[in-house]
Amino acid sequence: MKSIAYIEIDTHAEVAQDFIEIMQDSAEFNVDYYFSKRIIDEIGHPEGNIFLSESSMILDQLKSKRYDLIVIGTVHRYFNTFRTIAEEYNTAIIVHNINFIQSSKWSLLKNIFKTDTVYRLKLWWKEGLFYSSKVYQKAKNLLVLDEELSSDRLKFLPLFYTRDYTKQDHKNFTIVIPGGVSQKRRDYQRVISVIKKLENNPDIQKKPMEIIFLGKAKNNELKQLIDLERTLKYINITYFKERVSQLDFNNWMQKADVLWCPIQEETEFFSQKEIYGKTKMTGNIGDAIKFGKMAVFPENYQSKLGFIISDQSDMIMLFEELKNNQFDFQKDYNKKTVKEKLETLLKSLIST
């Protein structure tokens, strides 16, 4: 049995959780997980070989055992530490922002002073920010979670599978918009505009609709939702002023008839432009697969995935079609199939 260490001491607890779930009871691999306290708290102290770690501990922890492969879930800080790991071990890193990993020292230096300057100076002074690209260069393999972002250099890491949930019956057609309610990464101006048009449509007045903003709303977006709610008679909207718990998130996702994912075409990471679907994956793809839901994406988001549908001017007709249109998630995204693909990849990462 091969031995793997999975490290997540930064962010992306949800990806770590997915890795744990799909690798449970693996007959091929034994996996030790090295998580920061923050990650352990987010995923709820799961069972298994879970070890509390941080950047000052991880190098000594890895020396105590022999691993065939080290998987690092996120490299957005602690660059000095991760560079050492990549140099000394057979390391694979999950890439979340493709443009960022190619940033030059000059662009990183300029970006320090654009925003979050104190935090970014800390990354430069104490954590080796200028060596960030070196970490990825030293790693034996780079991984992405969206197959459409894969290439000769970036290998697809299959993690997402469809859970066997029981479809919950409910009175109203329910649309869920998963993710933080912020104009920065999602186009909520368009969402609000569409809702206003839907409210005035006679079909909606006959068939009530429920729209869930499944993420914390604050600042101007919260004010807009409060104002919008006062104007609605036939559409019920639900929003949250506090962080949505994982339990509540799961419950609402199960109730959804369809997901609405109004992601922006562009975003930024460390003041570096990233493009969804081209240099960055949206977590909404994983959401759709996990919960087995058709998902409406902006028209400019190009995807070959059969469960992603482009939005259109007649959103009423689109939502009505999706209510009766199903995608067979269990065919390609059942746990057994995804696990076999993942284990095949892990074997190849160890043997190369």
C-alpha positions as CSV (number, residue, x, y, z in Angstrom):
1,M,0.0,0.0,0.0
2,K,1.4,3.4,-1.0
3,S,1.6,6.2,1.5
4,I,0.4,9.8,0.8
5,A,0.6,13.0,2.8
6,Y,-2.1,15.6,2.1
7,I,-1.2,19.1,3.4
8,E,-3.7,22.0,3.8
9,I,-2.5,24.7,6.2
10,D,-3.8,27.6,4.3
11,T,-7.4,27.6,2.7
12,H,-9.7,25.4,0.6
13,A,-10.9,23.2,3.5
14,E,-13.7,22.1,1.2
15,V,-11.2,20.5,-1.2
16,A,-9.5,18.7,1.7
17,Q,-12.9,17.4,2.8
18,D,-13.6,16.1,-0.7
19,F,-10.2,14.3,-0.7
20,I,-10.9,12.7,2.7
21,E,-14.4,11.5,1.7
22,I,-13.4,9.9,-1.6
23,M,-10.2,8.2,-0.2
24,Q,-12.0,6.7,2.7
25,D,-11.5,2.9,2.8
26,S,-9.0,3.0,-0.1
27,A,-7.3,-0.4,-0.6
28,E,-4.6,1.2,-2.6
29,F,-3.4,4.1,-0.5
30,N,-2.9,5.2,3.1
31,V,-3.3,8.9,3.5
32,D,-2.1,11.1,6.4
33,Y,-3.6,14.6,6.6
34,Y,-1.7,17.6,7.9
35,F,-4.2,20.4,8.6
36,S,-4.0,23.8,10.4
37,K,-6.4,24.4,13.3
38,R,-8.5,26.6,11.0
39,I,-9.0,23.7,8.4
40,I,-9.8,21.2,11.1
41,D,-12.4,23.5,12.6
42,E,-14.0,24.1,9.2
43,I,-14.4,20.4,8.3
44,G,-15.5,19.4,11.7
45,H,-12.8,17.2,13.1
46,P,-13.2,14.2,10.7
47,E,-12.1,10.7,11.5
48,G,-8.9,9.4,10.1
49,N,-5.2,10.1,10.2
50,I,-5.6,13.9,10.9
51,F,-2.6,15.7,12.3
52,L,-2.6,19.3,13.6
53,S,0.1,21.2,11.7
54,E,1.4,24.7,10.7
55,S,4.2,26.1,8.6
56,S,6.7,25.8,11.5
57,M,5.9,22.1,12.1
58,I,5.3,20.5,8.8
59,L,8.9,19.9,7.7
60,D,9.7,18.0,10.9
61,Q,6.4,16.0,10.7
62,L,7.2,14.9,7.1
63,K,10.7,13.7,8.1
64,S,9.2,11.3,10.7
65,K,7.6,9.2,8.0
66,R,8.3,8.0,4.4
67,Y,5.8,9.1,1.9
68,D,5.5,8.1,-1.8
69,L,3.7,11.3,-2.6
70,I,3.0,14.7,-1.0
71,V,-0.1,16.5,-2.2
72,I,-0.3,20.2,-1.2
73,G,-3.9,21.6,-1.4
74,T,-3.0,25.3,-1.5
75,V,0.2,27.4,-2.0
76,H,-0.9,31.0,-1.5
77,R,1.5,31.7,1.4
78,Y,4.4,29.9,3.3
79,F,6.3,29.8,0.1
80,N,9.7,29.2,1.8
81,T,8.3,26.1,3.5
82,F,6.5,24.7,0.4
83,R,9.6,25.3,-1.7
84,T,11.6,23.1,0.6
85,I,9.0,20.4,0.5
86,A,8.9,20.5,-3.3
87,E,12.6,20.2,-3.5
88,E,12.9,17.3,-1.1
89,Y,9.8,15.2,-1.9
90,N,7.8,13.9,-4.8
91,T,5.3,16.7,-4.6
92,A,2.0,17.6,-6.4
93,I,0.4,21.0,-5.9
94,I,-3.2,21.8,-6.6
95,V,-3.3,25.1,-8.7
96,H,-6.2,27.4,-8.1
97,N,-5.0,30.5,-10.0
98,I,-3.0,29.7,-13.1
99,N,-1.9,33.3,-13.9
100,F,-0.6,33.7,-10.3
101,I,1.8,30.8,-10.5
102,Q,3.5,32.5,-13.5
103,S,3.8,35.9,-11.9
104,S,7.3,37.5,-12.1
105,K,9.1,39.0,-9.1
106,W,8.5,42.5,-10.6
107,S,4.7,42.0,-10.9
108,L,4.6,40.6,-7.4
109,L,6.5,43.6,-6.1
110,K,4.2,46.0,-7.8
111,N,1.1,44.2,-6.5
112,I,2.3,44.4,-2.9
113,F,1.4,48.0,-2.8
114,K,-2.0,47.8,-4.5
115,T,-4.0,46.5,-1.5
116,D,-3.6,44.6,1.7
117,T,-0.1,46.1,1.9
118,V,0.7,45.1,5.4
119,Y,-0.3,41.4,4.9
120,R,1.5,41.3,1.5
121,L,4.7,42.8,3.0
122,K,4.6,40.0,5.6
123,L,4.4,37.4,2.8
124,W,7.4,39.1,1.2
125,W,9.5,39.6,4.3
126,K,8.8,36.4,6.2
127,E,7.2,33.8,3.9
128,G,9.2,34.1,0.6
129,L,6.6,35.6,-1.7
130,F,9.2,36.3,-4.4
131,Y,9.8,32.5,-4.6
132,S,6.2,31.6,-5.2
133,S,6.8,30.7,-8.9
134,K,9.8,28.6,-7.8
135,V,7.5,26.4,-5.6
136,Y,5.4,25.5,-8.6
137,Q,8.5,25.0,-10.8
138,K,10.1,22.6,-8.3
139,A,6.9,20.5,-7.8
140,K,7.0,17.4,-9.8
141,N,3.4,17.7,-10.8
142,L,0.7,20.5,-10.9
143,L,-3.0,19.6,-10.6
144,V,-6.3,21.3,-11.4
145,L,-9.8,20.5,-10.3
146,D,-11.5,21.4,-13.5
147,E,-10.8,19.0,-16.4
148,E,-11.3,21.8,-18.9
149,L,-8.3,23.7,-17.4
150,S,-6.0,20.7,-17.8
151,S,-3.0,20.5,-20.2
152,D,0.3,18.8,-20.6
153,R,1.5,20.8,-17.6
154,L,-1.6,20.8,-15.5
155,K,-3.1,17.3,-14.7
156,F,-6.8,16.9,-13.9
157,L,-7.4,15.8,-10.3
158,P,-10.8,14.1,-10.1
159,L,-12.4,14.7,-6.7
160,F,-16.0,15.7,-7.2
161,Y,-18.7,13.0,-7.1
162,T,-22.5,13.1,-6.8
163,R,-23.9,12.3,-3.4
164,D,-26.9,10.0,-3.1
165,Y,-29.4,12.6,-1.8
166,T,-33.1,12.1,-1.6
167,K,-34.9,14.8,-3.6
168,Q,-36.9,16.9,-1.3
169,D,-40.4,17.9,-2.3
170,H,-41.4,21.5,-1.9
171,K,-44.2,23.8,-3.1
172,N,-42.3,26.5,-5.0
173,F,-39.8,26.2,-7.8
174,T,-36.5,26.8,-6.0
175,I,-33.4,28.5,-7.4
176,V,-30.3,28.6,-5.3
177,I,-27.4,31.0,-5.9
178,P,-24.4,29.5,-4.0
179,G,-21.5,31.6,-2.9
180,G,-20.8,34.8,-1.1
181,V,-23.1,37.7,-2.1
182,S,-20.5,40.1,-3.4
183,Q,-20.4,42.0,-6.7
184,K,-16.6,41.3,-6.8
185,R,-16.9,37.7,-8.0
186,R,-20.6,37.5,-9.1
187,D,-22.8,39.7,-11.1
188,Y,-25.6,40.5,-8.6
189,Q,-26.6,43.6,-10.5
190,R,-27.8,41.3,-13.3
191,V,-29.5,38.9,-10.8
192,I,-31.5,41.7,-9.2
193,S,-32.4,43.1,-12.7
194,V,-33.7,39.6,-13.8
195,I,-35.6,39.1,-10.6
196,K,-37.5,42.4,-11.1
197,K,-38.4,41.3,-14.7
198,L,-39.5,37.9,-13.4
199,E,-41.7,39.5,-10.8
200,N,-43.7,41.3,-13.4
201,N,-44.3,38.2,-15.6
202,P,-47.8,36.7,-15.5
203,D,-46.4,33.2,-15.4
204,I,-44.5,33.8,-12.2
205,Q,-47.6,35.3,-10.6
206,K,-49.4,31.9,-11.3
207,K,-46.4,29.8,-10.2
208,P,-44.5,31.3,-7.3
209,M,-40.7,31.1,-7.3
210,E,-38.2,31.0,-4.5
211,I,-34.7,32.3,-4.9
212,I,-32.0,31.6,-2.2
213,F,-28.9,33.8,-2.0
214,L,-26.8,31.1,-0.3
215,G,-24.0,33.0,1.2
216,K,-23.3,35.9,3.5
217,A,-24.6,39.3,2.2
218,K,-23.2,42.5,3.5
219,N,-22.6,46.2,2.6
220,N,-24.3,47.5,-0.5
221,E,-25.4,44.0,-1.7
222,L,-27.3,43.4,1.5
223,K,-28.9,46.8,1.3
224,Q,-30.0,46.0,-2.3
225,L,-31.5,42.7,-1.3
226,I,-33.4,44.3,1.6
227,D,-34.8,47.0,-0.8
228,L,-35.6,44.3,-3.4
229,E,-37.5,42.2,-0.9
230,R,-39.9,45.1,-0.1
231,T,-40.9,45.3,-3.8
232,L,-41.7,41.6,-4.4
233,K,-45.1,39.9,-4.2
234,Y,-44.7,36.7,-6.2
235,I,-41.1,35.9,-5.7
236,N,-39.8,35.0,-2.3
237,I,-36.1,35.7,-1.7
238,T,-34.0,34.4,1.2
239,Y,-30.7,35.9,2.2
240,F,-28.3,35.6,5.1
241,K,-26.6,38.3,7.1
242,E,-24.2,35.9,8.7
243,R,-21.9,33.1,7.4
244,V,-24.0,30.1,6.3
245,S,-23.2,26.9,8.2
246,Q,-22.2,23.8,6.3
247,L,-25.4,22.1,7.5
248,D,-27.6,24.9,6.2
249,F,-25.7,25.1,3.0
250,N,-26.2,21.4,2.4
251,N,-29.9,21.5,3.2
252,W,-30.6,24.4,0.8
253,M,-28.6,22.8,-2.0
254,Q,-30.6,19.6,-1.7
255,K,-33.8,21.6,-2.0
256,A,-32.7,23.4,-5.1
257,D,-34.4,22.7,-8.5
258,V,-31.6,24.4,-10.3
259,L,-28.4,26.4,-9.4
260,W,-27.9,29.9,-10.7
261,C,-24.2,30.8,-10.9
262,P,-23.8,34.4,-12.1
263,I,-20.0,34.5,-11.9
264,Q,-18.1,37.4,-13.2
265,E,-16.0,36.7,-16.3
266,E,-12.9,38.1,-14.6
267,T,-11.6,38.3,-11.0
268,E,-8.3,38.9,-9.3
269,F,-6.0,37.0,-7.1
270,F,-3.1,39.0,-5.5
271,S,-4.0,41.8,-7.9
272,Q,-3.4,39.4,-10.8
273,K,-6.2,39.0,-13.3
274,E,-7.7,35.6,-13.5
275,I,-10.5,34.4,-15.9
276,Y,-13.1,31.9,-14.8
277,G,-13.1,28.9,-17.0
278,K,-9.7,29.7,-18.5
279,T,-7.2,30.4,-15.7
280,K,-9.4,29.8,-12.6
281,M,-12.1,27.3,-11.7
282,T,-15.3,28.3,-10.0
283,G,-16.3,26.2,-7.0
284,N,-19.9,26.2,-8.4
285,I,-18.8,23.4,-10.7
286,G,-18.1,21.2,-7.7
287,D,-21.3,22.3,-6.0
288,A,-23.3,21.2,-9.1
289,I,-21.6,17.8,-9.2
290,K,-21.8,17.1,-5.5
291,F,-25.5,17.9,-5.3
292,G,-26.5,16.7,-8.8
293,K,-28.0,20.0,-9.9
294,M,-28.2,21.6,-13.3
295,A,-26.5,25.0,-13.2
296,V,-27.1,28.2,-15.2
297,F,-23.9,30.1,-16.0
298,P,-23.3,33.3,-17.9
299,E,-23.3,33.1,-21.6
300,N,-19.6,34.1,-21.8
301,Y,-18.6,31.1,-19.7
302,Q,-17.6,28.4,-22.2
303,S,-18.0,24.8,-21.0
304,K,-18.5,21.4,-22.6
305,L,-20.0,20.0,-19.3
306,G,-23.5,18.7,-20.0
307,F,-25.0,20.0,-16.7
308,I,-23.9,23.7,-17.4
309,I,-26.5,25.7,-19.3
310,S,-25.9,29.2,-20.6
311,D,-28.3,31.9,-19.4
312,Q,-30.5,33.7,-21.9
313,S,-32.9,36.6,-22.2
314,D,-36.0,34.6,-21.5
315,M,-35.0,33.3,-18.1
316,I,-38.6,32.2,-17.3
317,M,-38.6,29.7,-20.2
318,L,-35.1,28.6,-19.3
319,F,-35.9,27.8,-15.7
320,E,-39.1,26.1,-16.7
321,E,-37.1,23.9,-19.1
322,L,-34.6,23.0,-16.5
323,K,-37.3,22.1,-14.0
324,N,-38.1,19.1,-16.3
325,N,-34.7,18.5,-17.7
326,Q,-32.4,16.1,-15.8
327,F,-28.7,15.3,-16.2
328,D,-27.5,11.8,-15.3
329,F,-24.8,12.7,-12.8
330,Q,-24.5,9.1,-11.6
331,K,-23.3,8.0,-15.0
332,D,-20.0,9.9,-14.9
333,Y,-19.8,11.2,-11.3
334,N,-20.7,8.3,-9.1
335,K,-18.3,7.8,-6.2
336,K,-16.9,4.4,-7.5
337,T,-16.0,5.8,-10.9
338,V,-14.4,9.0,-9.6
339,K,-12.5,7.1,-7.0
340,E,-11.0,4.8,-9.6
341,K,-10.0,7.7,-11.8
342,L,-8.4,9.4,-8.8
343,E,-6.4,6.3,-7.7
344,T,-5.2,5.9,-11.3
345,L,-3.9,9.4,-11.3
346,L,-2.2,9.0,-7.9
347,K,-0.5,5.9,-9.1
348,S,0.8,7.7,-12.1
349,L,2.1,10.6,-9.9
350,I,4.1,8.1,-7.8
351,S,5.5,6.1,-10.7
352,T,6.7,9.1,-12.8
